[in-house]
């Protein structure tokens, strides 16, 4: 009887560990949200074209130090506002995407209209003063 109880407890423990590992990242990030807002669809469409190759998990290490879009939903509203303004600044000054990316992926270079969309979104983010 004791052997059956031990096997049941061990099996339950293994099941719990496997279940925790198998939970999709989107569910985890939703529960670990820092209270910020998601990136709007029209901005994310531009980011998918121009930014995510380097600025998401598995991307360029240096790029991830500056902006990790995979962790966006975990950032506080203040941090999101700061990062969004930084995105606007970098694309406006033609510093992002970088020159090598622009040369090898000309279709990934944001247009003037797309840059305006990013900057309008960045300017629209309101952070309440505490």
C-alpha positions in Angstrom: 0.0 0.0 0.0 2.8 2.4 0.9 4.5 1.6 -2.4 1.3 2.5 -4.3 1.1 5.8 -2.4 4.7 6.7 -3.2 4.2 5.9 -6.9 1.0 8.1 -7.0 2.8 11.0 -5.3 5.7 10.7 -7.6 3.5 10.5 -10.7 1.5 13.6 -9.5 4.7 15.5 -9.0 6.0 14.7 -12.4 2.7 15.6 -13.9 2.8 19.0 -12.2 6.3 19.7 -13.4 5.4 18.8 -17.0 2.3 20.9 -16.9 4.3 24.0 -15.7 6.8 23.5 -18.4 4.1 23.1 -21.1 2.2 26.3 -20.2 2.5 28.5 -23.3 4.5 31.7 -22.9 1.5 33.8 -23.9 -0.4 32.6 -20.9 2.6 33.1 -18.6 3.2 36.6 -19.8 -0.5 37.5 -19.4 -0.3 36.5 -15.8 3.0 38.2 -15.2 2.0 41.5 -16.8 3.6 44.6 -15.5 0.4 46.6 -16.0 1.3 48.1 -19.4 -0.6 48.0 -22.6 -0.1 45.8 -25.6 1.5 47.2 -28.7 -1.4 48.2 -31.1 -1.9 46.0 -34.1 -0.9 48.7 -36.7 2.4 49.3 -34.8 3.1 45.6 -34.3 2.6 45.1 -38.1 5.5 47.5 -38.7 7.6 46.0 -35.9 7.1 42.5 -37.4 8.5 43.8 -40.7 11.3 45.9 -39.3 12.2 45.0 -35.7 11.3 41.5 -34.4 14.2 39.7 -36.2 16.6 41.3 -33.7 14.4 42.6 -30.9 12.7 39.4 -29.7 14.0 36.3 -27.9 16.6 34.6 -30.0 17.5 37.9 -31.7 20.6 39.9 -31.6 22.0 40.1 -28.1 22.9 43.8 -28.3 19.5 44.7 -29.7 17.8 42.8 -26.9 19.7 44.8 -24.3 18.1 48.0 -25.7 14.6 46.7 -26.6 13.2 43.3 -26.1 9.7 43.1 -27.6 9.2 39.6 -26.2 9.0 41.2 -22.7 6.9 44.2 -23.6 3.8 43.1 -21.7 5.9 42.6 -18.5 7.2 46.2 -18.5 5.6 48.9 -16.5 3.6 51.6 -18.3 6.4 54.1 -17.6 9.0 51.8 -19.1 6.8 51.1 -22.1 6.3 54.8 -22.7 10.1 55.4 -22.5 10.8 52.5 -24.9 8.1 53.6 -27.4 9.6 57.1 -27.5 13.0 55.5 -28.0 11.7 53.5 -30.9 10.3 56.7 -32.5 13.6 58.5 -32.0 15.7 55.7 -33.5 13.5 55.2 -36.6 13.2 59.0 -37.2 17.0 59.4 -37.1 17.4 56.4 -39.5 19.4 54.5 -36.8 17.0 51.6 -36.8 16.8 49.3 -38.5 20.6 49.3 -38.8 22.4 49.9 -42.1 23.3 46.2 -42.7 19.6 45.2 -42.2 18.5 48.0 -44.5 20.9 46.8 -47.2 19.9 43.1 -47.0 16.2 43.7 -46.3 15.1 46.9 -48.1 11.5 45.8 -47.7 11.9 45.9 -44.0 12.8 49.6 -43.9 9.9 51.6 -42.5 8.2 54.1 -44.7 7.7 57.7 -43.7 4.0 56.8 -43.0 5.1 53.9 -40.8 7.5 56.1 -38.9 4.7 58.6 -38.3 2.5 55.7 -37.1 5.2 54.6 -34.6 5.8 58.2 -33.4 2.1 59.0 -33.1 1.6 55.9 -31.0 4.6 56.7 -28.8 3.3 60.3 -28.3 -0.2 58.9 -27.4 1.0 56.8 -24.5 -0.1 58.6 -21.3 1.5 57.6 -18.0 -0.2 58.8 -14.9 1.9 60.7 -12.4 1.8 59.1 -8.9 
